Amino acid sequence: MNAKTPTPREHTVRTLTQSFESQRRAYLNDPVPGLAARIQHLRALSRLVQDHQDAIIKAISDDFGNRSSTETLFCEIFLVLDGIKDTIKHLKRWMKPQRRHVKQMLYPGSKNKVIPQPLGVVGVIVPWNFPANLTFAPLTSIFAAGNRAVVKLSDRSGHFVRLLKRVAGDYFPPEKLVFVEDEHEIGPDFSALPFDYLLFTGSGQTGRAVMTSAAANLTPVTLELGGKSPAIVAEDFPIEIAAERLMYWKLLNAGQICTSVDYLFLPEARVSAFVDKAKQLVNQRYPDLQSNDYTSIIDERSYQRLWATVEDAREKGATVINMSEGGEGDGSLRKFPPHILLNVTDDMLVMQREIFGPLLPIKAYREREEVVEYINGRDRPLALYPFTKNTQTRDYYIDRIISGGVSVNNCILHVAQHDMPFGGVGASGMGHYHGYEGFTTFSKLRPVFQQGFFDGLKPLMPPYTTTTSKILNFMIRLAK
């Protein structure tokens, strides 16, 4: 009897499993690559990006319908290449064993050290909104730590992942790096593999499912989940400068950023001035929404979801302001016009879930205490953006509102700093990567104790006597 022909999905899962097992065998044969090998891998990663820069930009734009090439160059190509360069610069120091203190009275002649060692095979689940950055930035940390990687791209990143699958073999053997296309909803199968570490970036709902699957293998996870990140403009901060910066970041990638400003607190008396300035800026920067400078919404479902969110707010009493003089735009390109929503309430969809689009709800406030109370009454955000020149006001918000990260007097830029960790807290995620923290996340910081010639604990060995008790009592007195 002939064996049953596997379905396309079964074939994909089988290939995925084989790739993982091949990498695991390769890791066991060569568990700790040296500095030279790691730098070679990082430089190969950089060459892959540089050699195929134009193709990467085009593939991502094709996946979106239209993605601004300038935004891809800055947010993906530049940040990735700069991050790789920075990692290579510091890697030798990061890899050095760390000497730790030894209590010589108890352990004379002994030594302590902590050795960063590779974990093995790391799984990476990449979302569609910044596919190059969220592929290559984690790989930078993963390769710096000496690991191997299996990377699953979103089903919305078809052009991009097919490009990577086509060219990756010119730079890495499959025992080091494999890209997986999610053609058949294999996410649950991917996260169920016994990876040595799993990094997921995406929605909180999916993140919970990934964590549940990983728990079956006790696979440690880093979850980058997003959430509703607030910005707060204080009375002392110039409203024109606040508008310039806030609207730039809010409309970058058409608002499809996990760290985007999801709602804005403004002093009551300054709302009108902000709206006027914001409208002026939108039409200066995007006089034609159909131009290549303004990014499309990723797909029709998301495009219609945004219109439904606007209508829901309008029906429930919000003041809806279309900021573009070009009207509602051309739906065939999914260019969603920037909107500001005033008088928003918590029963509106726009205040209940992450927006992921160019909608900016504004809440007016009188006292800073009400701002803190409102934000702390909800899930902890991935980012916080206080705008103030007053250090006491700045510290008031930072001390009282816990978030994954903070940019003061601007937005999102804390994510671009190579020497700071990036990650969420609570519902916005767990764990972190980037820079040294990325190196340690994907390393086992392995403590090693080496016994000296003389065993200082020998007097404590059985049979226990009154002398044993005296020694222990003396040690306890010293410890107090």
Steps between C-alpha positions, in 0.01 A plus 500: 500500500639839403562750778251781515618806308555782750290814467684826421467599864635168624791531258579851628491387863717198423756721323495742793563217747786367290659845488479529877648154555783572255589816687487319834746238375729770365489681834596185690795448265620861536338649812722803561618690190786738571520875451626476141214271394239723661637811334502314169131417544415859592686635197321250278170625640604856419603403146167327442318824586736722302515278191121478478403840635293604197334159477411512870344845462297386200386175661376677812323763290334228294377332818349827625361612165723803548759557771700822497855412392633778725335342802641158412849645455492674838300267721623172357815516288692768691408384850587139418838580345587744778400243761719231345797738485451597865476135607822404321675792673410375849477124454850409620434671833155344535639149447767522769442286810402718796699458819286482813587535868590195711487495881856387556452417867269213401640419158872587509668502161169443316377700202159612372415606148195538278534377142252617232428195286262444206159353581472306173214539252282812527156537343391845380144595407496825299200729439423678173530867600882529506602163359864580422576672829317238705681223313856630491516684835420182697737300278775747588462413869447130431815468285704715739415251774612213272162342430319364195156621391178393333296807401130495414365801314138617492259378235469869403872518413495261205720700263755570770531146634526352151786739430678392818450132426643553153818682606575379855691194379762725343595625847409228750466121496159370614668365813548865603196686367168398348208721395149355510202623301170475685286377211284258698450657847785308658548743789384253768729228358792743496462612861453139613851401385748452790708807422764607749345847489202657323453865405153614396392845384130558442163532668431421863241237409742310278779553751301317767451205262871496417593500867258214570653291221854578614416407858450137401875482428599748773634717219588847631337784307532868429167651402481842334127574499422870465191655655366852534797732553407851619662839443458788745566864415554715807398866530860619471584328171464695169194366321649556152804286576284233661277488192798479261645200680180321593350517152822383338514186710126441498489493119826310449408168335142635508494441875564126466760487778475318832659799679289762321312762701160342558346795682607849603438700817487878445422784742140608441590849383749373238295245308386740227850635442637147466228396254560807283876443491459128439268559205747748351784248537308213344427697186855638477656158532244298304333735249406192299416190703534290185871582474765242582592695814186388681484131586201278430308303760624142481181334371131557428384350828715742701393790278132428559563448873634856523191645329281296734695638796444857381127443448468335840657807664281739301182313592595507868555876509860564399595800289670350194741721306640386165839674492558468126372756252495217247192351662459129556758392244504213253389174659666294227843597642382471863638845583312581817477877567633620838224568754487665840220397734387730781264435793585131499359268765596157623204326335642584155703239313778752441568511875465127558751341266830584332423722201778409254404779264507882455232578760592723796251521789552805723397522863496839670620526861524758776724339762787261449362268767204411278739404221687259728177354638363437152811333359558288811143378484586313180757248376858616530602655166799410287611865492437831674557844343503796741563843345627752754798724573446461874710224652260457793208450262704257293597295804144513637372313195798264472482406869126445510429335163675171422557435130733294287706807404490878497588773252489849652402791273479268200363161404638151427867605495586295810449195275777621265767520771736205461634523855158469667272197532165491324204315645159521661359446847182326606249483216744681266751216519781335692873472450713725284767513233721752311863567586664331797164398644424323173830314528419390855139409415618244244791377715516272798694699761658190642651522850817298547659438842850353504610346829838605636766257625377518860137414585393753761178310574677179606463584875120502449479147364342220712515371763370825649655594833500786744789641298273504195242700695759747621628558147145552367408737784816699430414519130147615580631776729721623218206495260283724721 
